[in-house]
Amino acid sequence: MLFRVDPTSTVPLGDQIAASVRRAVADGAVAPGERLPAARVLADSLGVNVHTVLRGYQRLREEGLIELRRGRGAVVTEGASPRRAQLLERVREVVADSRELGLTEEELLTLIRTELGA
């Protein structure tokens, strides 16, 4: 699995790391049960702080794509599917677009609730 970060991007490095994993799951390059690189090893290879990698991994845990286990590290969950990863990417894009348009959180949630009720 290839991780890349762009230090000149406005996207935080931890989010870039999470996006790399999300894309790999979405493309089927990483399968459920597969281990991700140890945070310290990945941080060294990318030239970033280990806490930056841990922030990215934490975001993926919150999204249900990985589990973080003491002694085992980061493991892709059984529930992580390419479709779920693709949906998470699209949700992030919708949120970014809504911020760019100046929508409030409540306005975005209203749009989503309306669509869910349709």
C-alpha positions as CSV (number, residue, x, y, z in Angstrom):
1,M,0.0,0.0,0.0
2,L,1.3,3.4,-1.0
3,F,1.0,6.4,1.3
4,R,1.6,9.8,0.0
5,V,1.3,13.2,1.7
6,D,1.6,16.7,0.3
7,P,3.0,19.1,2.9
8,T,2.0,22.1,0.7
9,S,-1.7,21.0,0.7
10,T,-4.3,22.7,2.8
11,V,-5.6,19.3,3.8
12,P,-4.1,18.2,7.2
13,L,-1.5,15.5,6.9
14,G,-3.5,13.1,9.2
15,D,-6.5,13.5,6.9
16,Q,-4.2,12.8,3.9
17,I,-3.0,9.6,5.5
18,A,-6.6,8.6,6.3
19,A,-7.6,9.3,2.7
20,S,-4.8,7.0,1.4
21,V,-6.2,4.1,3.4
22,R,-9.8,4.9,2.4
23,R,-8.7,4.9,-1.3
24,A,-6.9,1.6,-0.8
25,V,-10.0,0.0,0.8
26,A,-12.2,1.5,-1.9
27,D,-10.0,0.1,-4.7
28,G,-9.8,-3.3,-3.0
29,A,-6.0,-3.0,-2.6
30,V,-6.4,-3.5,1.2
31,A,-8.7,-6.3,2.5
32,P,-10.5,-6.8,5.8
33,G,-8.1,-8.3,8.4
34,E,-5.0,-6.7,6.8
35,R,-2.7,-4.8,9.0
36,L,-1.6,-1.3,8.3
37,P,2.0,-0.1,8.9
38,A,2.9,0.7,12.5
39,A,2.4,4.4,13.2
40,R,6.0,4.9,14.0
41,V,7.2,3.1,10.9
42,L,4.8,5.0,8.7
43,A,5.7,8.4,10.3
44,D,9.4,7.7,9.7
45,S,8.8,6.8,6.1
46,L,6.7,9.9,5.4
47,G,8.8,12.3,7.5
48,V,5.9,13.3,9.8
49,N,5.3,13.1,13.5
50,V,3.9,9.8,14.8
51,H,0.9,11.7,16.3
52,T,0.0,12.8,12.8
53,V,-0.3,9.2,11.7
54,L,-2.2,8.4,14.8
55,R,-4.7,11.2,14.1
56,G,-5.3,9.7,10.6
57,Y,-5.7,6.2,12.1
58,Q,-8.1,7.6,14.8
59,R,-10.3,9.1,12.1
60,L,-10.4,5.8,10.2
61,R,-11.3,4.1,13.5
62,E,-14.2,6.6,14.0
63,E,-15.4,5.8,10.5
64,G,-15.4,2.1,11.2
65,L,-12.7,1.2,8.7
66,I,-10.0,0.1,11.1
67,E,-9.6,-1.2,14.6
68,L,-6.7,-0.1,16.8
69,R,-5.5,-2.8,19.1
70,R,-2.7,-2.6,21.6
71,G,0.0,-5.0,20.4
72,R,-1.6,-5.6,17.0
73,G,-1.7,-2.1,15.7
74,A,-4.1,-0.9,13.0
75,V,-6.2,-3.6,11.3
76,V,-8.8,-3.2,8.6
77,T,-12.2,-4.2,10.0
78,E,-14.3,-7.0,8.7
79,G,-17.0,-4.4,8.0
80,A,-14.7,-2.3,5.8
81,S,-15.9,-2.7,2.2
82,P,-15.0,-0.8,-0.9
83,R,-18.5,0.6,-1.1
84,R,-18.3,1.9,2.4
85,A,-15.0,3.5,1.8
86,Q,-16.3,5.1,-1.4
87,L,-19.3,6.5,0.5
88,L,-17.1,8.0,3.2
89,E,-15.0,9.7,0.5
90,R,-18.2,11.2,-1.1
91,V,-19.5,12.3,2.3
92,R,-16.2,14.2,2.9
93,E,-16.5,15.8,-0.5
94,V,-20.1,16.9,0.2
95,V,-19.0,18.4,3.5
96,A,-16.1,20.2,1.9
97,D,-18.4,21.5,-0.9
98,S,-21.0,22.7,1.6
99,R,-18.3,24.6,3.5
100,E,-17.1,26.2,0.3
101,L,-20.7,27.3,-0.4
102,G,-20.9,28.8,3.1
103,L,-23.7,26.4,4.3
104,T,-24.1,26.0,8.0
105,E,-24.0,22.5,9.6
106,E,-27.7,22.7,10.2
107,E,-28.4,23.7,6.5
108,L,-26.4,20.7,5.3
109,L,-28.2,18.4,7.8
110,T,-31.5,19.7,6.6
111,L,-30.6,18.9,3.0
112,I,-29.6,15.4,4.0
113,R,-32.7,14.8,6.0
114,T,-34.9,16.1,3.2
115,E,-33.2,13.6,0.8
116,L,-33.5,10.8,3.3
117,G,-37.3,11.5,3.5
118,A,-37.7,11.6,-0.3
